[in-house]
């Protein structure tokens, strides 16, 4: 099954009160023509979000296991995804709405580490909502520990950030929120909304994890916008002139991530591999990564670039490690 034959999954995350349920309601009632299954997760003993989601033709599946999805629900998530495949009615897309306290990393990893899930589903993107009025307060109050760490992680993992409730702030505060988002995540696209009213195409079908996407003519797929970042959270882009030894690259990545995977939130890259006419694409989350061949190189130089997004990244160490995999 090719990537484009798989069911795309969007992970929707964001801190408490950011507007995730409002966005789900907006998607379910929008005129988009897609059949969408929504998997919700509760943080707490009494499930309530299912009562807040408007009735629609789409199927709501709730995991009220008394903990956030990032803690112990990965097995539950796999079983739910399998149950969706067993249904006679099929879905065009799936949205996983995590709790406001959830770390999206284990959810994303599910689509890399479970063979059955990877065979039938593809991770489309991680979309993070933030509350324009309160997000800077959350970040300032808690720093990088406790709840503040959860907020930072949700932003750092995002492929797209939706700054919601912009009607509650003025232009200066909105720009300050943008800069705060850029200080944590240099590469995610940022859009704004009131009452989570966004174009559905801006949050579904992003294809951030599609390994063929960088070959589709998007020249900015690996760009870093050059902002100055929080010293603890950064984006490191490394150019690779020449071809790499595929086995050496996988070996180095495995060893490096075994020690530092907790600090590497996302990684993505494009390589030229020795004695292979195809481009190779890297996608990864923490210590889990995937390198696959894509379309052939054409007339451009066979070179590569890797972008790491994470906490306290050592640019010099990453550069040395990657360049050690180049074919001399």
N, C-alpha and C positions, 0 to 999 in steps of 0.2 A: 504494500500500500504506500503510495507516495504521500508526501506531506500535504498536498492539496486535496487528497481524498480522505484525510483524517478530519475528525470533528475538532474545530478550534475551541480552545478554552481560554477565557479571560479571567484572571484573578483580580478581584476588586477589593482593595484594602484602603485603610484610612483610619485615623484615630476616632475615638468616640465623639459623636456629634458632627462629623464632617459632612454627612449627607449621603452615605452609601445606600441606605434603604430608599431614599428619595430618588436617587439615580436609577436604582433597579426598577422602581415603579415607572419612571419615565421611559426606560427602555422597553418594559413589558407592554406599555400602552402606545408606544410610537408606531407609526405606520412604516415598518421596514420589511415586512414579508417573511421574516425569519421565524422558525420554530426554535425557541430558546428554553433550555432547562436551567433552572437556578438552584444551586446547592448553597444553602445557608448554614451558618454555624453560630451557635449561641455561646456566650460567655456568661455562665450563671446557672442557677438551678432551675429556673422557670423560663421555658422558651416563650418569647413574645414576638420576635421579629416576623414570624409567619403570619401573625394576626395583623401586622402593620403593612404587609405587602398586599397590594390590590389584587383582587381576583382577575385572572386572565386565562387565556387558553394554555399558556405555558405551565409546565409542571414545576411546583415548588417542592424541593426535597430538603428537609431540615435535619441537621445533625445536632440534637440537643443532648450532648453527652456530658454537659457540665464543665467543659473546659474549652479553651480556645483551640482552633484547628491546628495551630502550630505545636501543640503539646503532645497529644496522643491520638489525634484523629486521622493520622495519615492512613492507617489500615482501613478505617471506616471510609475514607475518601476513595480508596481504591475499590472497595466493595461497592460503593454507590456508583462509581463510574462503570464498573462491570455490569451492574444491574440496569443501567441505562442502555447498554449495548444489547441486553437480553430482551428489551421491550420490543413489541411489534411496531410501535410508532417511533420513528427516528427523529433526532433533533439536528438542526443545522449548527447550533452553537450551544455552549455551556458557559454560564457565569458562576464563579465561585465567590461568594461574598464572605469574607473572613470577618471575625469579630474585630472590634475596635482596638483590641489589645494584642492582636495576632502578629507574628512575624511571618511574612509571606514566603520566606525561604523554603521551609519544608514542603509547602504546597507546590512550589515551582520544581523542587527536586523530584517530586513524585513522577513527573513526566520525563525524567531522565533515567530513573533507577528501576522502575517497574516495567518489565518487557511487555506485558499485556496492555498496560495503559499506553505505553509509547507506540504500540502497534496500531492503535485505533484513535488516539487523541494527540493533538499537537498544542503546545502552549502558545497562545497567540501573543499575550502581553500581560504585564502587571500594571494595572491602573490604580493610582493612589489619589484619593481625595483629601484635600486639606481645607480647614475652616479659616477663611481669610481673616476673620476677626480675632480668633483665639490661637492660631498656630504659633505665632512668635512668642506668646506667653507660655505655651506648653514647652517650647524649646528652651526659653530662658529660665523657667522654673526648675526644670529637671536635668538640664545639661545632657550628658550622654549616659546617665545611669537610670535605672528604674523605668518609669513610664516614658521619660524623655528618650531613653534608648529605643523604645518601641516606636515612637514617633519618627525618630531619625532613621531607623531601619526601614520603615515603610516608605519613606521618601527616597532613601538611597537605592532601594530595589526597583523603583518605578521606571517603566518605559514611557509612561505618560503621566503627568501630574495635572490634576484638575483643581485649580484654586476656586473653591466654591464660596458662596455667600459674599460675593464682591460688592453687593449692594449695601453691605454693612460697614464698608470702609471707604475712605477717600482715596484719591489718586496717589498721594504720597505713601500711605500705608500699603496700598496694593503693590507699589514698586518695591517697598521694603520687604514685603512677603516674597516677591519674585526673587530678589537678591538672596534672601534666606534660603529659598529652594535651590538656587544655583550654587550656593555655598556648600550644599550637601550633595547635590546631583547635577553634574555639569552637562550630561548628555540627554536627559529626558526632555521630550517636548512638553511645553507648558501651555495649557489653555485655561480660560476662566469661565465661570458660570454663575448664574443666579438660580437658586432653587434646583440646582443640578440639571438645568435645562441645557443640554449639550446636543450637538449633532451626533446621532448614534454612530455615524461613520468615524467620529473622532475617538471613540472608545472601544469599538469592535472592529475587527479586521485590520489591526495595526501591523500584524505579522512581524513583531519584534524578534521572535525566536525562529522565524522561518529561515532556514539555512540557504535558501535560494534568493532571499531578498536582496542581499548586497550585490547580486549579479543583475538586478533588474534595472539598473541605471540610476540608482541613488548614490551620487558621489559623496554624500555627507554621512554615510552610514557609520563611519568610524571617527567622525570629527569630534574634537574637544573644543568648546567654544572659547577657551582662553581665559575664563574668569578666574579670579583668585578664590581659592576654596578654603573652607574650614581646615585647619592643619591636621585634624584627626580624620577627616573624610575627604577623599580626593579622587581624581580621575587621572590615570597615568597612561599616556599613549606612547607606544614605542614603535619606531619604524624599523623594518628589517629589509635590508638590501641584499637580494640574493635568494637562494633556495634553502630550505631547511631539510634536515633529516627527520622524517616523520616519526620514527621510533624514538629518536633522541628527544624530540619535542614532547611526545607523550610521557616519556620517562621523567623528564625534568618537571613537567607540569604536575605529574602525580606526586613526586617527591616534594616539590615546593608547596603544593596545596595540602599535603599531609601535615605540614608544620604550620602553614599560614592560612589555610582555607577559611578559618573563622573570620579573618579580616578581609577576605576577598568576596565582596557581595555579588559582583557580576564581572564577567569577562567575555569579550567577543573579539574576533580577529579574522584576518584573511592571510593565507600563506601560499607561497609557491613551494612545491615539494619536489625534491630531487628526482629526476627521471620520470616525471608525471606531467602530462600536458594539462591537467585539470587544476583549477583553483581549489583550495581547501579552506573550509570555514570552521571557525571555533565559536562555540557558544557554551557558557558555563555559569553555574551558580554555586558559590562557596567551593567545596572540594569536588563537586560533580561537574564534569565537562564532557563535551562531545566534539569530535573533529570528523567532518565528513567531506567527501569530494563534491564539487559542484561543476559548473560549466567550464569549458576549456578557456585557457588564456587566448587572447587574440593578439593584437599587435603591440599592446602596452608592455611596459617593463614588468618582468616577473619579480615582484617584490611583495612585501607584506607589511601589515600593521596590526598591532594588538592593543586593545584598550582594557585596562583593569579599573574597576570602580570599587572602592572599599575604604577601610579604616587604617590609618597609619601605614600606608603603602611605602615600600622602600624602592624608589625609582631606580637607584643604582643597582640594587640586587636583582630586580626584575629585568633590567636591561642586560646585565651580565648573563643571567640565566638563559634568556631567550637567544641572545647572540651566540651563546655556546652551542646552540643547536643548528647554527648555519653550517652548510657544507663548505669546507675550506677549498 
